[in-house]
Amino acid sequence: MKLFGSLKAKFVVWVWNHTPSCAEMSRLTSRALEQPLTLKMRMKMRLHFVICAWCRRYFEQINFLHTHAPRMGMQLGELPGRGLSPDAKSRIKTEVRKNLTLAL
């Protein structure tokens, strides 16, 4: 088991030294949505994902947003307007006035 742990640690260090940093990975993730990356860079990114769960999750989340955000934009017109209804505003004003008079 000691040998396996040692090999695993050496593999992680090797991958860390031969792949982009996490900060660079976030930039590459955004760039990958705009233009195709080289095969070499895509392989480095995939190798980095093997050792870094946070970058992999970030990549998955950005891809999800990139895929689903355009669909949501079309549905925004169907959503109700922002803000409170006039009835809700008047109820809130009444309660605030009532509490202010009680406090004085």
N, CA, C and O atoms as a DFTB+ gen file, in Angstrom:
416 C
 N C O
     1  1       0.817      -1.190       0.000
     2  2       0.000       0.000       0.000
     3  2       0.859       1.253       0.000
     4  3       0.482       2.271      -0.579
     5  1       2.017       1.178       0.651
     6  2       2.903       2.321       0.674
     7  2       3.375       2.678      -0.739
     8  3       3.478       3.852      -1.093
     9  1       3.658       1.657      -1.528
    10  2       4.121       1.866      -2.892
    11  2       3.040       2.541      -3.736
    12  3       3.329       3.453      -4.511
    13  1       1.797       2.089      -3.581
    14  2       0.691       2.683      -4.329
    15  2       0.500       4.150      -3.949
    16  3       0.298       4.998      -4.818
    17  1       0.562       4.444      -2.671
    18  2       0.420       5.826      -2.195
    19  2       1.529       6.709      -2.726
    20  3       1.289       7.856      -3.102
    21  1       2.738       6.180      -2.760
    22  2       3.874       6.935      -3.273
    23  2       3.723       7.209      -4.763
    24  3       3.984       8.320      -5.227
    25  1       3.300       6.189      -5.514
    26  2       3.098       6.371      -6.952
    27  2       1.975       7.369      -7.239
    28  3       2.072       8.186      -8.155
    29  1       0.927       7.290      -6.451
    30  2      -0.190       8.213      -6.620
    31  2       0.259       9.648      -6.367
    32  3      -0.090      10.553      -7.125
    33  1       1.024       9.855      -5.312
    34  2       1.522      11.194      -4.988
    35  2       2.433      11.716      -6.095
    36  3       2.350      12.884      -6.472
    37  1       3.302      10.849      -6.614
    38  2       4.203      11.273      -7.695
    39  2       3.420      11.615      -8.955
    40  3       3.766      12.558      -9.668
    41  1       2.364      10.850      -9.232
    42  2       1.524      11.128     -10.397
    43  2       0.852      12.493     -10.264
    44  3       0.820      13.275     -11.215
    45  1       0.320      12.768      -9.084
    46  2      -0.354      14.045      -8.856
    47  2       0.628      15.195      -9.022
    48  3       0.298      16.205      -9.643
    49  1       1.815      15.057      -8.481
    50  2       2.829      16.110      -8.611
    51  2       3.212      16.292     -10.075
    52  3       3.355      17.422     -10.541
    53  1       3.379      15.187     -10.804
    54  2       3.738      15.282     -12.218
    55  2       2.639      15.998     -13.011
    56  3       2.924      16.871     -13.831
    57  1       1.389      15.621     -12.759
    58  2       0.272      16.266     -13.462
    59  2       0.216      17.745     -13.109
    60  3       0.008      18.586     -13.983
    61  1       0.396      18.062     -11.848
    62  2       0.351      19.459     -11.397
    63  2       1.431      20.290     -12.098
    64  3       1.195      21.443     -12.458
    65  1       2.599      19.708     -12.287
    66  2       3.703      20.431     -12.932
    67  2       3.555      20.539     -14.446
    68  3       4.197      21.389     -15.064
    69  1       2.723      19.695     -15.056
    70  2       2.624      19.672     -16.514
    71  2       1.269      20.142     -17.049
    72  3       1.002      20.024     -18.245
    73  1       0.425      20.668     -16.183
    74  2      -0.869      21.182     -16.627
    75  2      -1.012      22.627     -16.176
    76  3      -0.263      23.079     -15.310
    77  1      -1.966      23.364     -16.751
    78  2      -2.166      24.763     -16.346
    79  2      -2.611      24.868     -14.884
    80  3      -3.170      23.929     -14.317
    81  1      -2.350      26.022     -14.301
    82  2      -2.806      26.264     -12.929
    83  2      -4.326      26.409     -12.916
    84  3      -4.954      26.508     -13.970
    85  1      -4.907      26.419     -11.735
    86  2      -6.363      26.544     -11.636
    87  2      -6.833      27.895     -12.189
    88  3      -7.880      27.967     -12.832
    89  1      -6.075      28.951     -11.946
    90  2      -6.446      30.265     -12.486
    91  2      -6.438      30.232     -14.012
    92  3      -7.341      30.767     -14.657
    93  1      -5.420      29.606     -14.578
    94  2      -5.348      29.484     -16.036
    95  2      -6.466      28.584     -16.557
    96  3      -6.983      28.809     -17.652
    97  1      -6.837      27.582     -15.794
    98  2      -7.923      26.685     -16.205
    99  2      -9.249      27.439     -16.315
   100  3     -10.041      27.161     -17.215
   101  1      -9.497      28.382     -15.419
   102  2     -10.742      29.146     -15.505
   103  2     -10.756      30.003     -16.767
   104  3     -11.795      30.139     -17.412
   105  1      -9.618      30.576     -17.121
   106  2      -9.540      31.357     -18.365
   107  2      -9.708      30.449     -19.585
   108  3     -10.389      30.808     -20.546
   109  1      -9.087      29.282     -19.539
   110  2      -9.199      28.345     -20.659
   111  2     -10.628      27.830     -20.824
   112  3     -11.089      27.598     -21.942
   113  1     -11.319      27.656     -19.709
   114  2     -12.710      27.207     -19.765
   115  2     -13.554      28.222     -20.517
   116  3     -14.372      27.854     -21.360
   117  1     -13.358      29.494     -20.216
   118  2     -14.105      30.540     -20.916
   119  2     -13.697      30.617     -22.382
   120  3     -14.544      30.777     -23.261
   121  1     -12.405      30.504     -22.638
   122  2     -11.934      30.570     -24.016
   123  2     -12.446      29.396     -24.844
   124  3     -12.713      29.544     -26.036
   125  1     -12.582      28.237     -24.219
   126  2     -13.064      27.046     -24.935
   127  2     -14.492      27.239     -25.439
   128  3     -14.890      26.612     -26.421
   129  1     -15.261      28.093     -24.782
   130  2     -16.624      28.360     -25.235
   131  2     -16.640      29.291     -26.442
   132  3     -17.581      29.273     -27.235
   133  1     -15.592      30.107     -26.579
   134  2     -15.538      31.082     -27.663
   135  2     -14.846      30.554     -28.913
   136  3     -15.236      30.890     -30.031
   137  1     -13.831      29.738     -28.727
   138  2     -13.058      29.232     -29.864
   139  2     -12.524      27.849     -29.533
   140  3     -12.331      27.523     -28.362
   141  1     -12.283      27.037     -30.547
   142  2     -11.753      25.691     -30.282
   143  2     -10.305      25.757     -29.777
   144  3      -9.493      26.537     -30.276
   145  1     -10.009      24.935     -28.794
   146  2      -8.649      24.851     -28.267
   147  2      -7.872      23.780     -29.029
   148  3      -8.452      22.906     -29.672
   149  1      -6.565      23.871     -28.943
   150  2      -5.737      22.855     -29.596
   151  2      -5.913      21.519     -28.880
   152  3      -6.330      21.469     -27.723
   153  1      -5.592      20.456     -29.576
   154  2      -5.693      19.122     -28.989
   155  2      -4.794      19.015     -27.761
   156  3      -5.184      18.432     -26.749
   157  1      -3.601      19.575     -27.854
   158  2      -2.654      19.524     -26.735
   159  2      -3.246      20.215     -25.499
   160  3      -3.136      19.701     -24.385
   161  1      -3.871      21.376     -25.698
   162  2      -4.435      22.104     -24.561
   163  2      -5.651      21.378     -23.991
   164  3      -5.834      21.340     -22.774
   165  1      -6.477      20.804     -24.856
   166  2      -7.622      20.029     -24.362
   167  2      -7.154      18.836     -23.540
   168  3      -7.762      18.513     -22.520
   169  1      -6.079      18.179     -23.970
   170  2      -5.551      17.041     -23.210
   171  2      -5.000      17.494     -21.858
   172  3      -5.194      16.817     -20.848
   173  1      -4.319      18.627     -21.839
   174  2      -3.808      19.158     -20.564
   175  2      -4.956      19.487     -19.620
   176  3      -4.876      19.240     -18.416
   177  1      -6.025      20.048     -20.178
   178  2      -7.181      20.367     -19.329
   179  2      -7.792      19.091     -18.749
   180  3      -8.099      19.031     -17.558
   181  1      -7.965      18.077     -19.591
   182  2      -8.542      16.815     -19.114
   183  2      -7.666      16.176     -18.039
   184  3      -8.173      15.617     -17.067
   185  1      -6.363      16.264     -18.221
   186  2      -5.440      15.709     -17.230
   187  2      -5.545      16.487     -15.918
   188  3      -5.484      15.900     -14.838
   189  1      -5.702      17.800     -16.014
   190  2      -5.863      18.614     -14.809
   191  2      -7.160      18.236     -14.086
   192  3      -7.197      18.203     -12.856
   193  1      -8.228      17.949     -14.850
   194  2      -9.496      17.561     -14.239
   195  2      -9.376      16.276     -13.428
   196  3     -10.150      16.062     -12.495
   197  1      -8.411      15.415     -13.772
   198  2      -8.220      14.162     -13.035
   199  2      -7.812      14.445     -11.591
   200  3      -8.213      13.720     -10.681
   201  1      -7.019      15.494     -11.376
   202  2      -6.524      15.761     -10.029
   203  2      -7.244      16.909      -9.332
   204  3      -7.056      17.113      -8.133
   205  1      -8.072      17.670     -10.067
   206  2      -8.697      18.855      -9.467
   207  2     -10.211      18.818      -9.661
   208  3     -10.720      19.117     -10.741
   209  1     -10.906      18.454      -8.616
   210  2     -12.367      18.363      -8.678
   211  2     -13.007      19.740      -8.814
   212  3     -14.064      19.866      -9.432
   213  1     -12.389      20.771      -8.253
   214  2     -12.972      22.117      -8.304
   215  2     -12.979      22.659      -9.730
   216  3     -13.964      23.254     -10.167
   217  1     -11.891      22.456     -10.448
   218  2     -11.843      22.914     -11.844
   219  2     -12.824      22.120     -12.707
   220  3     -13.464      22.677     -13.599
   221  1     -12.938      20.837     -12.444
   222  2     -13.875      20.010     -13.204
   223  2     -15.306      20.483     -12.964
   224  3     -16.094      20.588     -13.904
   225  1     -15.639      20.768     -11.712
   226  2     -16.982      21.252     -11.388
   227  2     -17.247      22.608     -12.039
   228  3     -18.330      22.849     -12.571
   229  1     -16.254      23.483     -11.991
   230  2     -16.392      24.800     -12.615
   231  2     -16.640      24.652     -14.112
   232  3     -17.506      25.326     -14.672
   233  1     -15.882      23.771     -14.759
   234  2     -16.038      23.520     -16.184
   235  2     -17.444      23.009     -16.491
   236  3     -18.073      23.454     -17.451
   237  1     -17.933      22.084     -15.686
   238  2     -19.280      21.533     -15.886
   239  2     -20.352      22.604     -15.691
   240  3     -21.328      22.656     -16.440
   241  1     -20.166      23.461     -14.680
   242  2     -21.148      24.507     -14.419
   243  2     -21.176      25.543     -15.533
   244  3     -22.248      25.980     -15.951
   245  1     -20.003      25.939     -16.015
   246  2     -19.940      26.916     -17.103
   247  2     -20.562      26.339     -18.363
   248  3     -21.298      27.034     -19.064
   249  1     -20.278      25.086     -18.658
   250  2     -20.891      24.451     -19.825
   251  2     -22.405      24.374     -19.684
   252  3     -23.132      24.599     -20.651
   253  1     -22.881      24.058     -18.489
   254  2     -24.329      24.001     -18.252
   255  2     -24.960      25.370     -18.508
   256  3     -25.977      25.472     -19.194
   257  1     -24.351      26.419     -17.952
   258  2     -24.888      27.763     -18.148
   259  2     -24.852      28.174     -19.617
   260  3     -25.792      28.785     -20.127
   261  1     -23.763      27.832     -20.284
   262  2     -23.626      28.175     -21.704
   263  2     -24.696      27.477     -22.545
   264  3     -25.191      28.042     -23.520
   265  1     -25.042      26.272     -22.171
   266  2     -26.047      25.507     -22.903
   267  2     -27.463      25.979     -22.599
   268  3     -28.284      26.105     -23.507
   269  1     -27.752      26.241     -21.331
   270  2     -29.127      26.494     -20.922
   271  2     -29.511      27.971     -20.835
   272  3     -30.701      28.287     -20.864
   273  1     -28.562      28.869     -20.731
   274  2     -28.890      30.294     -20.614
   275  2     -29.642      30.831     -21.824
   276  3     -30.591      31.593     -21.639
   277  1     -29.275      30.478     -23.044
   278  2     -30.061      30.993     -24.182
   279  2     -31.526      30.566     -24.138
   280  3     -32.409      31.341     -24.508
   281  1     -31.784      29.363     -23.696
   282  2     -33.166      28.896     -23.590
   283  2     -33.926      29.692     -22.535
   284  3     -35.106      29.995     -22.708
   285  1     -33.249      30.026     -21.452
   286  2     -33.896      30.779     -20.378
   287  2     -34.230      32.189     -20.844
   288  3     -35.252      32.747     -20.444
   289  1     -33.382      32.770     -21.681
   290  2     -33.630      34.120     -22.182
   291  2     -34.941      34.226     -22.915
   292  3     -35.613      35.253     -22.817
   293  1     -35.326      33.205     -23.643
   294  2     -36.590      33.227     -24.375
   295  2     -37.782      33.111     -23.427
   296  3     -38.871      33.591     -23.740
   297  1     -37.584      32.488     -22.289
   298  2     -38.676      32.284     -21.349
   299  2     -38.852      33.454     -20.388
   300  3     -39.846      33.507     -19.665
   301  1     -37.903      34.399     -20.365
   302  2     -37.997      35.509     -19.422
   303  2     -39.221      36.376     -19.681
   304  3     -39.768      36.968     -18.750
   305  1     -39.655      36.458     -20.929
   306  2     -40.840      37.245     -21.238
   307  2     -42.095      36.678     -20.601
   308  3     -43.070      37.401     -20.396
   309  1     -42.080      35.413     -20.291
   310  2     -43.236      34.770     -19.679
   311  2     -43.297      34.978     -18.170
   312  3     -44.329      34.721     -17.551
   313  1     -42.206      35.440     -17.577
   314  2     -42.171      35.632     -16.127
   315  2     -42.940      36.888     -15.741
   316  3     -42.994      37.838     -16.522
   317  1     -43.533      36.911     -14.554
   318  2     -44.245      38.116     -14.118
   319  2     -43.268      39.271     -13.908
   320  3     -42.072      39.059     -13.709
   321  1     -43.786      40.471     -13.954
   322  2     -42.956      41.656     -13.777
   323  2     -42.318      41.696     -12.398
   324  3     -42.761      41.023     -11.466
   325  1     -41.287      42.485     -12.294
   326  2     -40.596      42.610     -11.009
   327  2     -41.389      43.496     -10.065
   328  3     -42.219      44.299     -10.490
   329  1     -41.125      43.340      -8.806
   330  2     -41.716      44.206      -7.804
   331  2     -42.965      43.617      -7.182
   332  3     -43.461      42.562      -7.575
   333  1     -43.442      44.339      -6.206
   334  2     -44.629      43.907      -5.469
   335  2     -45.887      44.438      -6.143
   336  3     -45.860      45.450      -6.844
   337  1     -46.961      43.748      -5.919
   338  2     -48.248      44.224      -6.429
   339  2     -48.663      45.441      -5.613
   340  3     -48.204      45.613      -4.484
   341  1     -49.517      46.279      -6.165
   342  2     -49.981      47.453      -5.403
   343  2     -50.651      47.066      -4.086
   344  3     -50.515      47.773      -3.087
   345  1     -51.371      45.949      -4.083
   346  2     -52.029      45.478      -2.865
   347  2     -50.993      45.123      -1.792
   348  3     -51.157      45.473      -0.623
   349  1     -49.934      44.432      -2.196
   350  2     -48.882      44.061      -1.239
   351  2     -48.176      45.299      -0.706
   352  3     -47.842      45.359       0.478
   353  1     -47.945      46.283      -1.560
   354  2     -47.299      47.532      -1.115
   355  2     -48.146      48.243      -0.074
   356  3     -47.626      48.733       0.928
   357  1     -49.440      48.299      -0.309
   358  2     -50.311      49.002       0.646
   359  2     -50.374      48.255       1.984
   360  3     -50.409      48.889       3.038
   361  1     -50.388      46.923       1.954
   362  2     -50.386      46.145       3.210
   363  2     -49.106      46.401       4.000
   364  3     -49.143      46.553       5.221
   365  1     -47.977      46.447       3.300
   366  2     -46.696      46.697       3.980
   367  2     -46.689      48.097       4.590
   368  3     -46.267      48.271       5.733
   369  1     -47.155      49.101       3.834
   370  2     -47.190      50.474       4.351
   371  2     -48.067      50.568       5.592
   372  3     -47.714      51.235       6.564
   373  1     -49.205      49.898       5.551
   374  2     -50.122      49.904       6.694
   375  2     -49.455      49.296       7.927
   376  3     -49.557      49.848       9.022
   377  1     -48.780      48.175       7.756
   378  2     -48.111      47.518       8.881
   379  2     -46.967      48.371       9.428
   380  3     -46.774      48.447      10.641
   381  1     -46.220      49.003       8.550
   382  2     -45.106      49.851       8.999
   383  2     -45.636      51.036       9.785
   384  3     -45.117      51.368      10.851
   385  1     -46.676      51.675       9.255
   386  2     -47.264      52.817       9.973
   387  2     -47.794      52.392      11.338
   388  3     -47.614      53.097      12.331
   389  1     -48.452      51.223      11.379
   390  2     -49.002      50.709      12.635
   391  2     -47.877      50.481      13.647
   392  3     -48.008      50.845      14.816
   393  1     -46.765      49.875      13.193
   394  2     -45.646      49.606      14.100
   395  2     -44.942      50.876      14.531
   396  3     -44.446      50.958      15.655
   397  1     -44.890      51.877      13.647
   398  2     -44.266      53.150      14.021
   399  2     -45.077      53.863      15.093
   400  3     -44.498      54.428      16.021
   401  1     -46.394      53.850      14.990
   402  2     -47.226      54.503      15.994
   403  2     -47.149      53.773      17.335
   404  3     -47.220      54.404      18.390
   405  1     -47.004      52.462      17.300
   406  2     -46.862      51.703      18.544
   407  2     -45.525      51.984      19.215
   408  3     -45.432      51.980      20.442
   409  1     -44.498      52.226      18.422
   410  2     -43.157      52.461      18.960
   411  2     -43.057      53.838      19.584
   412  3     -42.271      54.039      20.510
   413  1     -43.840      54.793      19.093
   414  2     -43.765      56.150      19.638
   415  2     -44.554      56.196      20.902
   416  3     -44.634      57.245      21.541
